């Protein structure tokens, strides 16, 4: 276990070193959620079917949406390492299998945590969390758990795609997950069949649970457990698939 942790930390530091050489990518990743929040809050807006202030409904949904987007950076990094022979060089070293993937995911999670800075922008435009400090931390934990699950789906799909130019096509699959959710509007305001699809979306469960912990409109206490179980179920499927795929590349 200590060997696995040490190898994973080494690979994490490798990814952080890339940040110092490519700061623009990090800045874009942090600015993107802020632009989305301001765009939907002031340009698109609306909040049809939402009871209460729309900004109190929008900010938690936008946080969940932010956790679903931005996977292409990690997916591209994985495919570029595969195609440049970097992975082959790592395989020649005494390293725990999968440490490269864990290091990449750890770096992504650090950036995702920083991306939650959008909560500060929400505060500026009038959003106020009404829950306790513990509820606030719990909401942020749910968001990062959802991100972690989405991240391993992306890593697996990146290795299946195999080439950087195919990543963009795979990344398009994230958009339906993001927008076919209750991040921006209440399912009750949608056509019946569409509302049903939206309610089954794992991201909708995360957004609803986060709204409840923040004490805002659209929150339902019963979604707390499903907001935990959905990401764990996705991780149980895609984490071993990704590690197995990575191990198979060396055969």
C-alpha positions in Angstrom: 0.0 0.0 0.0 2.8 2.4 0.9 4.5 1.7 -2.5 1.2 2.4 -4.3 0.7 5.7 -2.5 4.3 6.8 -3.1 4.1 5.9 -6.8 0.7 7.7 -7.2 2.1 10.8 -5.4 5.1 10.8 -7.8 2.7 10.8 -10.8 0.6 13.5 -9.1 3.7 15.8 -8.8 4.4 15.1 -12.4 1.0 16.5 -13.4 1.4 19.5 -11.1 4.7 20.3 -12.8 2.8 20.4 -16.1 0.6 23.2 -14.6 3.6 25.4 -14.0 4.5 25.1 -17.7 0.9 25.4 -19.0 -0.9 27.8 -16.7 -3.3 28.9 -19.4 -5.1 25.6 -19.3 -5.7 25.9 -15.6 -6.9 29.5 -15.9 -9.4 28.5 -18.6 -10.6 25.7 -16.4 -11.3 28.1 -13.5 -12.9 30.8 -15.7 -15.2 28.5 -17.5 -17.6 27.8 -14.6 -17.7 31.5 -13.8 -18.7 32.3 -17.4 -21.4 29.7 -17.3 -22.9 31.0 -14.1 -23.0 34.6 -15.3 -24.3 33.6 -18.7 -27.2 31.5 -17.4 -27.9 33.8 -14.5 -28.1 37.0 -16.4 -28.3 36.3 -20.2 -30.4 33.1 -20.4 -31.9 32.9 -16.9 -35.6 32.3 -16.4 -36.0 29.5 -13.8 -39.3 28.3 -15.1 -41.0 26.2 -12.4 -38.6 27.2 -9.7 -40.1 28.4 -6.4 -38.0 31.1 -4.8 -35.0 33.0 -6.1 -33.6 31.5 -9.3 -30.0 32.3 -8.3 -30.4 30.1 -5.2 -31.5 27.3 -7.6 -29.0 28.0 -10.3 -25.7 28.1 -8.2 -25.9 24.5 -6.9 -26.9 23.2 -10.3 -24.1 25.1 -11.9 -21.6 23.6 -9.4 -22.9 20.1 -10.4 -22.6 21.0 -14.1 -19.0 22.2 -13.6 -18.1 18.8 -12.1 -19.4 17.1 -15.2 -17.5 19.3 -17.7 -13.8 19.8 -18.3 -12.9 16.1 -18.5 -11.2 16.6 -21.9 -8.0 17.9 -20.3 -7.5 14.7 -18.4 -8.6 12.6 -21.3 -6.2 14.3 -23.7 -3.3 14.0 -21.2 -3.9 10.2 -21.0 -4.1 9.7 -24.7 -1.1 11.9 -25.4 1.0 9.9 -22.9 -0.1 6.7 -24.6 0.8 8.0 -28.1 4.1 9.6 -27.2 5.4 6.4 -25.6 5.5 8.0 -22.1 3.4 5.1 -20.7 5.8 2.6 -22.2 8.7 4.2 -20.3 6.8 4.2 -17.1 6.0 0.5 -17.5 9.7 -0.2 -17.7 10.1 1.2 -14.1 9.3 -0.6 -10.9 5.9 1.1 -10.5 2.6 0.0 -9.2 0.1 -0.7 -12.0 -2.3 2.2 -12.4 -0.3 4.8 -10.5 -0.1 6.9 -13.6 -3.9 7.1 -13.8 -4.3 7.7 -10.1 -1.8 10.6 -10.3 -3.6 12.1 -13.2 -6.9 11.8 -11.4 -5.5 13.4 -8.2 -4.3 16.4 -10.1 -7.7 16.7 -11.8 -9.4 16.6 -8.4 -7.2 19.4 -7.1 -8.2 21.6 -10.1 -11.9 20.6 -9.6 -11.7 21.7 -6.0 -10.3 25.0 -7.2 -13.1 25.3 -9.8 -15.6 25.4 -6.9 -14.5 29.0 -6.6 -17.7 29.7 -8.6 -19.4 29.6 -5.2 -17.7 32.9 -4.4 -19.0 34.4 -7.6 -22.5 33.2 -6.7 -22.2 35.0 -3.4 -21.4 38.2 -5.2 -24.5 38.0 -7.4 -26.8 37.3 -4.4 -26.7 33.6 -3.6 -26.6 32.7 0.0 -26.2 29.2 1.5 -28.6 28.8 4.4 -27.3 25.5 5.8 -24.7 24.9 8.5 -21.0 24.8 7.9 -21.2 21.0 8.1 -23.9 21.0 5.4 -21.7 23.2 3.2 -18.8 20.9 3.5 -21.1 17.9 2.8 -22.4 19.6 -0.3 -18.9 20.2 -1.6 -18.0 16.6 -0.8 -20.9 15.3 -2.9 -19.8 17.5 -5.8 -16.3 16.2 -5.7 -17.5 12.6 -5.3 -19.6 13.1 -8.5 -16.5 14.6 -10.2 -14.4 11.6 -9.2 -16.9 9.2 -10.7 -17.1 11.2 -14.0 -13.3 11.4 -14.1 -12.8 7.7 -14.1 -15.5 7.3 -16.8 -13.5 9.8 -18.8 -10.2 8.0 -18.2 -11.6 4.7 -19.3 -13.2 6.2 -22.5 -9.9 8.0 -23.2 -8.0 4.7 -23.3 -10.7 3.1 -25.4 -10.5 6.1 -27.9 -6.7 5.8 -27.9 -6.0 8.9 -29.8 -6.2 12.6 -28.9 -8.2 13.5 -32.0 -10.9 11.1 -30.9 -11.2 12.5 -27.4 -13.4 15.5 -28.6 -15.9 13.1 -30.1 -16.1 11.1 -26.9 -16.3 14.4 -24.9 -19.5 15.2 -26.7 -21.1 12.4 -24.7 -20.8 14.5 -21.5 -23.1 17.3 -22.8 -26.3 15.2 -22.7 -25.4 14.2 -19.1 -24.9 17.8 -18.2 -27.9 19.4 -19.8 -30.4 16.6 -19.5 -30.5 17.3 -15.8 -32.1 19.6 -13.3 -29.1 21.9 -13.2 -30.9 24.8 -14.9 -34.6 24.0 -14.7 -37.1 22.0 -12.7 -38.1 18.6 -14.3 -41.7 19.5 -13.5 -41.6 22.3 -16.0 -40.5 19.9 -18.8 -42.5 17.5 -21.0 -43.4 14.4 -19.1 -41.0 12.0 -20.8 -38.1 14.4 -20.6 -38.7 15.2 -17.0 -38.5 11.4 -16.2 -35.2 11.2 -18.0 -33.9 14.2 -16.1 -35.0 12.8 -12.8 -33.0 9.6 -13.4 -29.8 11.4 -14.4 -27.2 10.8 -11.6 -26.2 14.5 -11.8 -29.8 15.5 -11.0 -29.5 13.6 -7.7 -26.3 15.4 -6.9 -27.7 18.8 -7.7 -30.9 18.1 -5.7 -29.0 16.9 -2.6 -26.6 19.9 -2.8 -29.6 22.3 -3.0 -31.0 20.7 0.1 -27.8 21.0 2.0 -27.5 24.6 1.0 -31.1 25.2 2.1 -32.2 26.5 -1.3 -35.2 25.9 -3.5 -35.4 22.5 -5.3 -33.7 20.5 -2.6 -35.1 17.2 -1.3 -33.6 15.3 1.7 -34.3 11.9 0.2 -31.7 12.5 -2.6 -28.8 12.5 -0.2 -28.2 8.8 -0.3 -28.8 8.5 -4.1 -26.3 11.3 -4.6 -23.8 9.1 -2.8 -24.8 5.7 -4.2 -24.9 6.8 -7.9 -21.2 7.9 -8.0 -20.1 4.9 -6.0 -21.9 2.6 -8.4 -20.2 4.3 -11.4 -16.8 4.1 -9.7 -17.4 0.4 -9.0 -17.8 -0.2 -12.7 -15.4 2.2 -14.4 -12.4 2.3 -11.9 -11.6 -1.4 -12.4 -12.4 -1.1 -16.1 -9.9 1.7 -16.5 -7.2 -0.1 -14.5 -7.8 -3.3 -16.4 -7.6 -1.5 -19.7 -4.4 0.2 -18.7 -2.9 -3.2 -17.7 -4.0 -4.7 -21.0 -2.1 -2.1 -22.9 1.2 -3.7 -21.8 0.4 -7.1 -23.2 
